[in-house]
Amino acid sequence: GALRFTADLDIENLLHGALVLSTRAHARVARVDTTAALAVEGVHEVFWHGNTPAHFYNSSIWFSGQKALADEQMFPQ
């Protein structure tokens, strides 16, 4: 019992996210109309590849000092 888990934390003003997946396999998203989503109470922002910087990383790097090719993106095109 002394170990703390993420679910044990109570962080004031914490935002939660939801992932919305495409209904079409292998489709290219040309644009996203965020008007309806942003009109919902409590929604602060809608993120997609069109409004997010192309920051590359590697999710296999777990420890300081590890080296791996940064070839992953949060929202690849």
N, CA, C and O atoms as a Maestro MAE file, in Angstrom:
{
 s_m_m2io_version
 :::
 2.0.0
}

f_m_ct {
 s_m_title
 :::
 protein
 m_atom[308] {
  # First column is atom index #
  i_m_mmod_type
  r_m_x_coord
  r_m_y_coord
  r_m_z_coord
  i_m_residue_number
  s_m_chain_name
  s_m_pdb_residue_name
  s_m_pdb_atom_name
  i_m_atomic_number
  :::
  1 25 0.581 -1.202 0.000 1 A "GLY " " N  " 7
  2 3 0.000 0.000 0.000 1 A "GLY " " CA " 6
  3 2 0.637 1.317 0.000 1 A "GLY " " C  " 6
  4 15 -0.105 2.294 -0.105 1 A "GLY " " O  " 8
  5 25 1.938 1.497 0.105 2 A "ALA " " N  " 7
  6 3 2.527 2.836 0.160 2 A "ALA " " CA " 6
  7 2 2.832 3.393 -1.227 2 A "ALA " " C  " 6
  8 15 3.061 4.594 -1.372 2 A "ALA " " O  " 8
  9 25 2.838 2.541 -2.244 3 A "LEU " " N  " 7
  10 3 3.144 2.990 -3.596 3 A "LEU " " CA " 6
  11 2 2.034 3.897 -4.114 3 A "LEU " " C  " 6
  12 15 0.853 3.605 -3.931 3 A "LEU " " O  " 8
  13 25 2.418 5.006 -4.764 4 A "ARG " " N  " 7
  14 3 1.424 5.917 -5.328 4 A "ARG " " CA " 6
  15 2 1.295 5.671 -6.816 4 A "ARG " " C  " 6
  16 15 2.295 5.488 -7.510 4 A "ARG " " O  " 8
  17 25 0.086 5.666 -7.302 5 A "PHE " " N  " 7
  18 3 -0.193 5.474 -8.714 5 A "PHE " " CA " 6
  19 2 -0.820 6.748 -9.284 5 A "PHE " " C  " 6
  20 15 -1.291 7.604 -8.535 5 A "PHE " " O  " 8
  21 25 -0.824 6.866 -10.594 6 A "THR " " N  " 7
  22 3 -1.404 8.046 -11.244 6 A "THR " " CA " 6
  23 2 -2.850 8.255 -10.814 6 A "THR " " C  " 6
  24 15 -3.278 9.392 -10.615 6 A "THR " " O  " 8
  25 25 -3.594 7.188 -10.670 7 A "ALA " " N  " 7
  26 3 -5.000 7.289 -10.267 7 A "ALA " " CA " 6
  27 2 -5.155 7.799 -8.838 7 A "ALA " " C  " 6
  28 15 -6.239 8.243 -8.459 7 A "ALA " " O  " 8
  29 25 -4.097 7.743 -8.046 8 A "ASP " " N  " 7
  30 3 -4.143 8.231 -6.666 8 A "ASP " " CA " 6
  31 2 -4.013 9.749 -6.580 8 A "ASP " " C  " 6
  32 15 -4.321 10.336 -5.543 8 A "ASP " " O  " 8
  33 25 -3.567 10.382 -7.644 9 A "LEU " " N  " 7
  34 3 -3.315 11.822 -7.619 9 A "LEU " " CA " 6
  35 2 -4.598 12.606 -7.850 9 A "LEU " " C  " 6
  36 15 -5.436 12.228 -8.669 9 A "LEU " " O  " 8
  37 25 -4.735 13.695 -7.120 10 A "ASP " " N  " 7
  38 3 -5.862 14.610 -7.308 10 A "ASP " " CA " 6
  39 2 -5.269 15.947 -7.705 10 A "ASP " " C  " 6
  40 15 -4.809 16.703 -6.850 10 A "ASP " " O  " 8
  41 25 -5.274 16.245 -8.999 11 A "ILE " " N  " 7
  42 3 -4.653 17.451 -9.525 11 A "ILE " " CA " 6
  43 2 -5.738 18.455 -9.898 11 A "ILE " " C  " 6
  44 15 -6.617 18.165 -10.710 11 A "ILE " " O  " 8
  45 25 -5.666 19.620 -9.303 12 A "GLU " " N  " 7
  46 3 -6.656 20.664 -9.554 12 A "GLU " " CA " 6
  47 2 -6.530 21.164 -10.998 12 A "GLU " " C  " 6
  48 15 -5.421 21.336 -11.506 12 A "GLU " " O  " 8
  49 25 -7.653 21.392 -11.643 13 A "ASN " " N  " 7
  50 3 -7.735 21.909 -13.011 13 A "ASN " " CA " 6
  51 2 -7.108 20.984 -14.052 13 A "ASN " " C  " 6
  52 15 -6.669 21.449 -15.104 13 A "ASN " " O  " 8
  53 25 -7.061 19.702 -13.775 14 A "LEU " " N  " 7
  54 3 -6.515 18.722 -14.704 14 A "LEU " " CA " 6
  55 2 -7.437 18.571 -15.907 14 A "LEU " " C  " 6
  56 15 -8.649 18.423 -15.751 14 A "LEU " " O  " 8
  57 25 -6.864 18.608 -17.106 15 A "LEU " " N  " 7
  58 3 -7.642 18.402 -18.323 15 A "LEU " " CA " 6
  59 2 -7.544 16.938 -18.747 15 A "LEU " " C  " 6
  60 15 -6.516 16.294 -18.535 15 A "LEU " " O  " 8
  61 25 -8.593 16.423 -19.335 16 A "HIS " " N  " 7
  62 3 -8.623 15.055 -19.843 16 A "HIS " " CA " 6
  63 2 -8.733 15.115 -21.356 16 A "HIS " " C  " 6
  64 15 -9.264 16.072 -21.919 16 A "HIS " " O  " 8
  65 25 -8.230 14.091 -21.994 17 A "GLY " " N  " 7
  66 3 -8.278 14.050 -23.455 17 A "GLY " " CA " 6
  67 2 -9.103 12.881 -23.946 17 A "GLY " " C  " 6
  68 15 -9.314 11.902 -23.229 17 A "GLY " " O  " 8
  69 25 -9.563 12.997 -25.170 18 A "ALA " " N  " 7
  70 3 -10.298 11.914 -25.828 18 A "ALA " " CA " 6
  71 2 -9.740 11.772 -27.236 18 A "ALA " " C  " 6
  72 15 -9.460 12.766 -27.906 18 A "ALA " " O  " 8
  73 25 -9.586 10.558 -27.670 19 A "LEU " " N  " 7
  74 3 -9.064 10.286 -29.001 19 A "LEU " " CA " 6
  75 2 -10.220 9.916 -29.917 19 A "LEU " " C  " 6
  76 15 -10.984 8.996 -29.623 19 A "LEU " " O  " 8
  77 25 -10.346 10.634 -31.026 20 A "VAL " " N  " 7
  78 3 -11.385 10.342 -32.010 20 A "VAL " " CA " 6
  79 2 -10.686 9.792 -33.244 20 A "VAL " " C  " 6
  80 15 -9.857 10.470 -33.851 20 A "VAL " " O  " 8
  81 25 -11.020 8.576 -33.607 21 A "LEU " " N  " 7
  82 3 -10.391 7.921 -34.748 21 A "LEU " " CA " 6
  83 2 -11.231 8.079 -36.003 21 A "LEU " " C  " 6
  84 15 -12.447 8.252 -35.931 21 A "LEU " " O  " 8
  85 25 -10.576 8.018 -37.150 22 A "SER " " N  " 7
  86 3 -11.254 8.110 -38.430 22 A "SER " " CA " 6
  87 2 -12.137 6.885 -38.654 22 A "SER " " C  " 6
  88 15 -11.806 5.782 -38.220 22 A "SER " " O  " 8
  89 25 -13.236 7.085 -39.320 23 A "THR " " N  " 7
  90 3 -14.115 5.967 -39.668 23 A "THR " " CA " 6
  91 2 -13.717 5.357 -41.005 23 A "THR " " C  " 6
  92 15 -14.324 4.380 -41.443 23 A "THR " " O  " 8
  93 25 -12.701 5.925 -41.661 24 A "ARG " " N  " 7
  94 3 -12.239 5.430 -42.956 24 A "ARG " " CA " 6
  95 2 -10.776 4.998 -42.843 24 A "ARG " " C  " 6
  96 15 -9.906 5.798 -42.498 24 A "ARG " " O  " 8
  97 25 -10.521 3.738 -43.135 25 A "ALA " " N  " 7
  98 3 -9.156 3.210 -43.070 25 A "ALA " " CA " 6
  99 2 -8.279 3.841 -44.147 25 A "ALA " " C  " 6
  100 15 -8.701 3.977 -45.295 25 A "ALA " " O  " 8
  101 25 -7.066 4.225 -43.777 26 A "HIS " " N  " 7
  102 3 -6.059 4.756 -44.703 26 A "HIS " " CA " 6
  103 2 -6.476 6.043 -45.400 26 A "HIS " " C  " 6
  104 15 -5.919 6.388 -46.442 26 A "HIS " " O  " 8
  105 25 -7.442 6.753 -44.845 27 A "ALA " " N  " 7
  106 3 -7.868 8.022 -45.444 27 A "ALA " " CA " 6
  107 2 -6.897 9.129 -45.055 27 A "ALA " " C  " 6
  108 15 -6.302 9.086 -43.979 27 A "ALA " " O  " 8
  109 25 -6.737 10.107 -45.917 28 A "ARG " " N  " 7
  110 3 -5.912 11.265 -45.628 28 A "ARG " " CA " 6
  111 2 -6.838 12.387 -45.158 28 A "ARG " " C  " 6
  112 15 -7.776 12.763 -45.861 28 A "ARG " " O  " 8
  113 25 -6.566 12.916 -43.964 29 A "VAL " " N  " 7
  114 3 -7.383 13.993 -43.407 29 A "VAL " " CA " 6
  115 2 -6.893 15.308 -43.992 29 A "VAL " " C  " 6
  116 15 -5.763 15.725 -43.735 29 A "VAL " " O  " 8
  117 25 -7.726 15.950 -44.765 30 A "ALA " " N  " 7
  118 3 -7.356 17.207 -45.418 30 A "ALA " " CA " 6
  119 2 -7.599 18.404 -44.503 30 A "ALA " " C  " 6
  120 15 -6.817 19.356 -44.492 30 A "ALA " " O  " 8
  121 25 -8.684 18.351 -43.740 31 A "ARG " " N  " 7
  122 3 -8.980 19.436 -42.799 31 A "ARG " " CA " 6
  123 2 -9.914 18.903 -41.724 31 A "ARG " " C  " 6
  124 15 -10.568 17.874 -41.897 31 A "ARG " " O  " 8
  125 25 -9.961 19.622 -40.613 32 A "VAL " " N  " 7
  126 3 -10.829 19.252 -39.497 32 A "VAL " " CA " 6
  127 2 -11.621 20.491 -39.103 32 A "VAL " " C  " 6
  128 15 -11.041 21.540 -38.823 32 A "VAL " " O  " 8
  129 25 -12.940 20.373 -39.080 33 A "ASP " " N  " 7
  130 3 -13.791 21.480 -38.636 33 A "ASP " " CA " 6
  131 2 -14.023 21.298 -37.147 33 A "ASP " " C  " 6
  132 15 -14.749 20.398 -36.727 33 A "ASP " " O  " 8
  133 25 -13.403 22.157 -36.353 34 A "THR " " N  " 7
  134 3 -13.462 22.031 -34.892 34 A "THR " " CA " 6
  135 2 -14.591 22.832 -34.268 34 A "THR " " C  " 6
  136 15 -14.719 22.846 -33.043 34 A "THR " " O  " 8
  137 25 -15.409 23.495 -35.059 35 A "THR " " N  " 7
  138 3 -16.447 24.390 -34.557 35 A "THR " " CA " 6
  139 2 -17.394 23.694 -33.578 35 A "THR " " C  " 6
  140 15 -17.631 24.207 -32.484 35 A "THR " " O  " 8
  141 25 -17.933 22.542 -33.951 36 A "ALA " " N  " 7
  142 3 -18.897 21.838 -33.090 36 A "ALA " " CA " 6
  143 2 -18.233 21.362 -31.796 36 A "ALA " " C  " 6
  144 15 -18.820 21.468 -30.719 36 A "ALA " " O  " 8
  145 25 -17.018 20.842 -31.901 37 A "ALA " " N  " 7
  146 3 -16.325 20.338 -30.706 37 A "ALA " " CA " 6
  147 2 -16.004 21.468 -29.738 37 A "ALA " " C  " 6
  148 15 -16.182 21.320 -28.530 37 A "ALA " " O  " 8
  149 25 -15.538 22.581 -30.253 38 A "LEU " " N  " 7
  150 3 -15.180 23.711 -29.387 38 A "LEU " " CA " 6
  151 2 -16.402 24.379 -28.769 38 A "LEU " " C  " 6
  152 15 -16.270 25.100 -27.780 38 A "LEU " " O  " 8
  153 25 -17.594 24.153 -29.335 39 A "ALA " " N  " 7
  154 3 -18.830 24.716 -28.774 39 A "ALA " " CA " 6
  155 2 -19.311 23.926 -27.558 39 A "ALA " " C  " 6
  156 15 -20.158 24.412 -26.809 39 A "ALA " " O  " 8
  157 25 -18.790 22.726 -27.349 40 A "VAL " " N  " 7
  158 3 -19.189 21.899 -26.203 40 A "VAL " " CA " 6
  159 2 -18.556 22.461 -24.939 40 A "VAL " " C  " 6
  160 15 -17.360 22.754 -24.908 40 A "VAL " " O  " 8
  161 25 -19.361 22.607 -23.906 41 A "GLU " " N  " 7
  162 3 -18.862 23.137 -22.633 41 A "GLU " " CA " 6
  163 2 -17.762 22.235 -22.081 41 A "GLU " " C  " 6
  164 15 -17.920 21.016 -22.002 41 A "GLU " " O  " 8
  165 25 -16.659 22.850 -21.705 42 A "GLY " " N  " 7
  166 3 -15.543 22.098 -21.134 42 A "GLY " " CA " 6
  167 2 -14.452 21.751 -22.125 42 A "GLY " " C  " 6
  168 15 -13.349 21.386 -21.719 42 A "GLY " " O  " 8
  169 25 -14.732 21.856 -23.417 43 A "VAL " " N  " 7
  170 3 -13.702 21.570 -24.418 43 A "VAL " " CA " 6
  171 2 -12.795 22.797 -24.528 43 A "VAL " " C  " 6
  172 15 -13.267 23.912 -24.747 43 A "VAL " " O  " 8
  173 25 -11.492 22.576 -24.375 44 A "HIS " " N  " 7
  174 3 -10.533 23.686 -24.414 44 A "HIS " " CA " 6
  175 2 -9.821 23.794 -25.755 44 A "HIS " " C  " 6
  176 15 -9.520 24.899 -26.206 44 A "HIS " " O  " 8
  177 25 -9.549 22.660 -26.397 45 A "GLU " " N  " 7
  178 3 -8.818 22.680 -27.662 45 A "GLU " " CA " 6
  179 2 -9.017 21.365 -28.392 45 A "GLU " " C  " 6
  180 15 -9.322 20.339 -27.784 45 A "GLU " " O  " 8
  181 25 -8.841 21.410 -29.708 46 A "VAL " " N  " 7
  182 3 -8.869 20.217 -30.551 46 A "VAL " " CA " 6
  183 2 -7.524 20.157 -31.259 46 A "VAL " " C  " 6
  184 15 -7.145 21.093 -31.964 46 A "VAL " " O  " 8
  185 25 -6.805 19.058 -31.070 47 A "PHE " " N  " 7
  186 3 -5.483 18.911 -31.672 47 A "PHE " " CA " 6
  187 2 -5.527 17.916 -32.818 47 A "PHE " " C  " 6
  188 15 -6.137 16.853 -32.699 47 A "PHE " " O  " 8
  189 25 -4.890 18.253 -33.916 48 A "TRP " " N  " 7
  190 3 -4.740 17.364 -35.064 48 A "TRP " " CA " 6
  191 2 -3.479 17.787 -35.796 48 A "TRP " " C  " 6
  192 15 -2.877 18.800 -35.439 48 A "TRP " " O  " 8
  193 25 -3.064 17.039 -36.811 49 A "HIS " " N  " 7
  194 3 -1.779 17.325 -37.438 49 A "HIS " " CA " 6
  195 2 -1.720 18.692 -38.105 49 A "HIS " " C  " 6
  196 15 -0.628 19.209 -38.341 49 A "HIS " " O  " 8
  197 25 -2.846 19.279 -38.409 50 A "GLY " " N  " 7
  198 3 -2.865 20.587 -39.056 50 A "GLY " " CA " 6
  199 2 -2.556 21.746 -38.132 50 A "GLY " " C  " 6
  200 15 -2.179 22.818 -38.607 50 A "GLY " " O  " 8
  201 25 -2.704 21.569 -36.820 51 A "ASN " " N  " 7
  202 3 -2.431 22.680 -35.894 51 A "ASN " " CA " 6
  203 2 -1.430 22.289 -34.799 51 A "ASN " " C  " 6
  204 15 -1.345 22.944 -33.760 51 A "ASN " " O  " 8
  205 25 -0.680 21.220 -35.046 52 A "THR " " N  " 7
  206 3 0.288 20.742 -34.063 52 A "THR " " CA " 6
  207 2 1.668 20.682 -34.713 52 A "THR " " C  " 6
  208 15 1.793 20.174 -35.827 52 A "THR " " O  " 8
  209 25 2.708 21.187 -34.046 53 A "PRO " " N  " 7
  210 3 4.042 21.153 -34.652 53 A "PRO " " CA " 6
  211 2 4.538 19.724 -34.857 53 A "PRO " " C  " 6
  212 15 4.187 18.824 -34.094 53 A "PRO " " O  " 8
  213 25 5.349 19.522 -35.879 54 A "ALA " " N  " 7
  214 3 5.901 18.208 -36.194 54 A "ALA " " CA " 6
  215 2 7.097 17.927 -35.290 54 A "ALA " " C  " 6
  216 15 8.246 18.078 -35.706 54 A "ALA " " O  " 8
  217 25 6.824 17.520 -34.062 55 A "HIS " " N  " 7
  218 3 7.873 17.195 -33.095 55 A "HIS " " CA " 6
  219 2 8.135 15.692 -33.164 55 A "HIS " " C  " 6
  220 15 7.241 14.894 -32.885 55 A "HIS " " O  " 8
  221 25 9.354 15.304 -33.535 56 A "PHE " " N  " 7
  222 3 9.695 13.893 -33.658 56 A "PHE " " CA " 6
  223 2 10.267 13.362 -32.349 56 A "PHE " " C  " 6
  224 15 10.978 14.081 -31.646 56 A "PHE " " O  " 8
  225 25 9.962 12.109 -32.017 57 A "TYR " " N  " 7
  226 3 10.428 11.465 -30.795 57 A "TYR " " CA " 6
  227 2 10.523 9.966 -31.041 57 A "TYR " " C  " 6
  228 15 10.182 9.483 -32.121 57 A "TYR " " O  " 8
  229 25 10.986 9.237 -30.038 58 A "ASN " " N  " 7
  230 3 11.027 7.782 -30.102 58 A "ASN " " CA " 6
  231 2 10.472 7.243 -28.794 58 A "ASN " " C  " 6
  232 15 11.058 7.475 -27.736 58 A "ASN " " O  " 8
  233 25 9.362 6.533 -28.845 59 A "SER " " N  " 7
  234 3 8.683 6.061 -27.638 59 A "SER " " CA " 6
  235 2 9.418 4.907 -26.963 59 A "SER " " C  " 6
  236 15 9.039 4.509 -25.861 59 A "SER " " O  " 8
  237 25 10.458 4.359 -27.591 60 A "SER " " N  " 7
  238 3 11.195 3.267 -26.952 60 A "SER " " CA " 6
  239 2 12.248 3.781 -25.978 60 A "SER " " C  " 6
  240 15 12.856 2.985 -25.262 60 A "SER " " O  " 8
  241 25 12.478 5.098 -25.934 61 A "ILE " " N  " 7
  242 3 13.447 5.671 -24.989 61 A "ILE " " CA " 6
  243 2 12.757 5.851 -23.642 61 A "ILE " " C  " 6
  244 15 11.914 6.733 -23.475 61 A "ILE " " O  " 8
  245 25 13.123 5.011 -22.694 62 A "TRP " " N  " 7
  246 3 12.509 5.058 -21.364 62 A "TRP " " CA " 6
  247 2 13.453 5.586 -20.301 62 A "TRP " " C  " 6
  248 15 13.005 6.071 -19.262 62 A "TRP " " O  " 8
  249 25 14.749 5.500 -20.543 63 A "PHE " " N  " 7
  250 3 15.719 5.863 -19.523 63 A "PHE " " CA " 6
  251 2 16.695 6.906 -20.065 63 A "PHE " " C  " 6
  252 15 16.988 6.933 -21.260 63 A "PHE " " O  " 8
  253 25 17.185 7.747 -19.189 64 A "SER " " N  " 7
  254 3 18.153 8.766 -19.558 64 A "SER " " CA " 6
  255 2 19.401 8.113 -20.140 64 A "SER " " C  " 6
  256 15 19.909 7.132 -19.597 64 A "SER " " O  " 8
  257 25 19.889 8.660 -21.242 65 A "GLY " " N  " 7
  258 3 21.095 8.141 -21.857 65 A "GLY " " CA " 6
  259 2 20.850 7.174 -22.999 65 A "GLY " " C  " 6
  260 15 21.774 6.858 -23.749 65 A "GLY " " O  " 8
  261 25 19.628 6.701 -23.143 66 A "GLN " " N  " 7
  262 3 19.328 5.807 -24.262 66 A "GLN " " CA " 6
  263 2 19.323 6.593 -25.563 66 A "GLN " " C  " 6
  264 15 18.935 7.761 -25.586 66 A "GLN " " O  " 8
  265 25 19.746 5.963 -26.630 67 A "LYS " " N  " 7
  266 3 19.751 6.598 -27.940 67 A "LYS " " CA " 6
  267 2 18.885 5.777 -28.895 67 A "LYS " " C  " 6
  268 15 18.971 4.549 -28.916 67 A "LYS " " O  " 8
  269 25 18.065 6.444 -29.668 68 A "ALA " " N  " 7
  270 3 17.241 5.798 -30.683 68 A "ALA " " CA " 6
  271 2 16.822 6.855 -31.689 68 A "ALA " " C  " 6
  272 15 16.714 8.032 -31.346 68 A "ALA " " O  " 8
  273 25 16.590 6.450 -32.911 69 A "LEU " " N  " 7
  274 3 16.183 7.365 -33.970 69 A "LEU " " CA " 6
  275 2 14.821 7.980 -33.645 69 A "LEU " " C  " 6
  276 15 13.856 7.258 -33.395 69 A "LEU " " O  " 8
  277 25 14.744 9.300 -33.649 70 A "ALA " " N  " 7
  278 3 13.480 10.008 -33.398 70 A "ALA " " CA " 6
  279 2 12.693 10.035 -34.704 70 A "ALA " " C  " 6
  280 15 12.812 10.971 -35.496 70 A "ALA " " O  " 8
  281 25 11.886 8.995 -34.917 71 A "ASP " " N  " 7
  282 3 11.159 8.872 -36.180 71 A "ASP " " CA " 6
  283 2 9.645 8.743 -35.990 71 A "ASP " " C  " 6
  284 15 8.942 8.332 -36.913 71 A "ASP " " O  " 8
  285 25 9.141 9.087 -34.813 72 A "GLU " " N  " 7
  286 3 7.706 9.014 -34.551 72 A "GLU " " CA " 6
  287 2 7.161 10.433 -34.353 72 A "GLU " " C  " 6
  288 15 7.861 11.325 -33.873 72 A "GLU " " O  " 8
  289 25 5.900 10.614 -34.734 73 A "GLN " " N  " 7
  290 3 5.203 11.882 -34.534 73 A "GLN " " CA " 6
  291 2 3.884 11.617 -33.823 73 A "GLN " " C  " 6
  292 15 3.314 10.534 -33.950 73 A "GLN " " O  " 8
  293 25 3.400 12.600 -33.076 74 A "MET " " N  " 7
  294 3 2.124 12.472 -32.395 74 A "MET " " CA " 6
  295 2 0.989 12.321 -33.416 74 A "MET " " C  " 6
  296 15 0.138 11.443 -33.270 74 A "MET " " O  " 8
  297 25 0.975 13.160 -34.432 75 A "PHE " " N  " 7
  298 3 -0.066 13.131 -35.461 75 A "PHE " " CA " 6
  299 2 0.597 13.087 -36.830 75 A "PHE " " C  " 6
  300 15 0.707 14.126 -37.481 75 A "PHE " " O  " 8
  301 25 1.044 11.917 -37.289 76 A "PRO " " N  " 7
  302 3 1.702 11.859 -38.597 76 A "PRO " " CA " 6
  303 2 0.708 12.119 -39.737 76 A "PRO " " C  " 6
  304 15 -0.481 11.822 -39.618 76 A "PRO " " O  " 8
  305 25 1.200 12.662 -40.810 77 A "GLN " " N  " 7
  306 3 0.334 12.929 -41.969 77 A "GLN " " CA " 6
  307 2 0.239 11.727 -42.853 77 A "GLN " " C  " 6
  308 15 -0.446 11.764 -43.875 77 A "GLN " " O  " 8
  :::
 }
 m_bond[307] {
  # First column is bond index #
  i_m_from
  i_m_to
  i_m_order
  :::
  1 1 2 1
  2 2 3 1
  3 3 4 2
  4 3 5 1
  5 5 6 1
  6 6 7 1
  7 7 8 2
  8 7 9 1
  9 9 10 1
  10 10 11 1
  11 11 12 2
  12 11 13 1
  13 13 14 1
  14 14 15 1
  15 15 16 2
  16 15 17 1
  17 17 18 1
  18 18 19 1
  19 19 20 2
  20 19 21 1
  21 21 22 1
  22 22 23 1
  23 23 24 2
  24 23 25 1
  25 25 26 1
  26 26 27 1
  27 27 28 2
  28 27 29 1
  29 29 30 1
  30 30 31 1
  31 31 32 2
  32 31 33 1
  33 33 34 1
  34 34 35 1
  35 35 36 2
  36 35 37 1
  37 37 38 1
  38 38 39 1
  39 39 40 2
  40 39 41 1
  41 41 42 1
  42 42 43 1
  43 43 44 2
  44 43 45 1
  45 45 46 1
  46 46 47 1
  47 47 48 2
  48 47 49 1
  49 49 50 1
  50 50 51 1
  51 51 52 2
  52 51 53 1
  53 53 54 1
  54 54 55 1
  55 55 56 2
  56 55 57 1
  57 57 58 1
  58 58 59 1
  59 59 60 2
  60 59 61 1
  61 61 62 1
  62 62 63 1
  63 63 64 2
  64 63 65 1
  65 65 66 1
  66 66 67 1
  67 67 68 2
  68 67 69 1
  69 69 70 1
  70 70 71 1
  71 71 72 2
  72 71 73 1
  73 73 74 1
  74 74 75 1
  75 75 76 2
  76 75 77 1
  77 77 78 1
  78 78 79 1
  79 79 80 2
  80 79 81 1
  81 81 82 1
  82 82 83 1
  83 83 84 2
  84 83 85 1
  85 85 86 1
  86 86 87 1
  87 87 88 2
  88 87 89 1
  89 89 90 1
  90 90 91 1
  91 91 92 2
  92 91 93 1
  93 93 94 1
  94 94 95 1
  95 95 96 2
  96 95 97 1
  97 97 98 1
  98 98 99 1
  99 99 100 2
  100 99 101 1
  101 101 102 1
  102 102 103 1
  103 103 104 2
  104 103 105 1
  105 105 106 1
  106 106 107 1
  107 107 108 2
  108 107 109 1
  109 109 110 1
  110 110 111 1
  111 111 112 2
  112 111 113 1
  113 113 114 1
  114 114 115 1
  115 115 116 2
  116 115 117 1
  117 117 118 1
  118 118 119 1
  119 119 120 2
  120 119 121 1
  121 121 122 1
  122 122 123 1
  123 123 124 2
  124 123 125 1
  125 125 126 1
  126 126 127 1
  127 127 128 2
  128 127 129 1
  129 129 130 1
  130 130 131 1
  131 131 132 2
  132 131 133 1
  133 133 134 1
  134 134 135 1
  135 135 136 2
  136 135 137 1
  137 137 138 1
  138 138 139 1
  139 139 140 2
  140 139 141 1
  141 141 142 1
  142 142 143 1
  143 143 144 2
  144 143 145 1
  145 145 146 1
  146 146 147 1
  147 147 148 2
  148 147 149 1
  149 149 150 1
  150 150 151 1
  151 151 152 2
  152 151 153 1
  153 153 154 1
  154 154 155 1
  155 155 156 2
  156 155 157 1
  157 157 158 1
  158 158 159 1
  159 159 160 2
  160 159 161 1
  161 161 162 1
  162 162 163 1
  163 163 164 2
  164 163 165 1
  165 165 166 1
  166 166 167 1
  167 167 168 2
  168 167 169 1
  169 169 170 1
  170 170 171 1
  171 171 172 2
  172 171 173 1
  173 173 174 1
  174 174 175 1
  175 175 176 2
  176 175 177 1
  177 177 178 1
  178 178 179 1
  179 179 180 2
  180 179 181 1
  181 181 182 1
  182 182 183 1
  183 183 184 2
  184 183 185 1
  185 185 186 1
  186 186 187 1
  187 187 188 2
  188 187 189 1
  189 189 190 1
  190 190 191 1
  191 191 192 2
  192 191 193 1
  193 193 194 1
  194 194 195 1
  195 195 196 2
  196 195 197 1
  197 197 198 1
  198 198 199 1
  199 199 200 2
  200 199 201 1
  201 201 202 1
  202 202 203 1
  203 203 204 2
  204 203 205 1
  205 205 206 1
  206 206 207 1
  207 207 208 2
  208 207 209 1
  209 209 210 1
  210 210 211 1
  211 211 212 2
  212 211 213 1
  213 213 214 1
  214 214 215 1
  215 215 216 2
  216 215 217 1
  217 217 218 1
  218 218 219 1
  219 219 220 2
  220 219 221 1
  221 221 222 1
  222 222 223 1
  223 223 224 2
  224 223 225 1
  225 225 226 1
  226 226 227 1
  227 227 228 2
  228 227 229 1
  229 229 230 1
  230 230 231 1
  231 231 232 2
  232 231 233 1
  233 233 234 1
  234 234 235 1
  235 235 236 2
  236 235 237 1
  237 237 238 1
  238 238 239 1
  239 239 240 2
  240 239 241 1
  241 241 242 1
  242 242 243 1
  243 243 244 2
  244 243 245 1
  245 245 246 1
  246 246 247 1
  247 247 248 2
  248 247 249 1
  249 249 250 1
  250 250 251 1
  251 251 252 2
  252 251 253 1
  253 253 254 1
  254 254 255 1
  255 255 256 2
  256 255 257 1
  257 257 258 1
  258 258 259 1
  259 259 260 2
  260 259 261 1
  261 261 262 1
  262 262 263 1
  263 263 264 2
  264 263 265 1
  265 265 266 1
  266 266 267 1
  267 267 268 2
  268 267 269 1
  269 269 270 1
  270 270 271 1
  271 271 272 2
  272 271 273 1
  273 273 274 1
  274 274 275 1
  275 275 276 2
  276 275 277 1
  277 277 278 1
  278 278 279 1
  279 279 280 2
  280 279 281 1
  281 281 282 1
  282 282 283 1
  283 283 284 2
  284 283 285 1
  285 285 286 1
  286 286 287 1
  287 287 288 2
  288 287 289 1
  289 289 290 1
  290 290 291 1
  291 291 292 2
  292 291 293 1
  293 293 294 1
  294 294 295 1
  295 295 296 2
  296 295 297 1
  297 297 298 1
  298 298 299 1
  299 299 300 2
  300 299 301 1
  301 301 302 1
  302 302 303 1
  303 303 304 2
  304 303 305 1
  305 305 306 1
  306 306 307 1
  307 307 308 2
  :::
 }
}
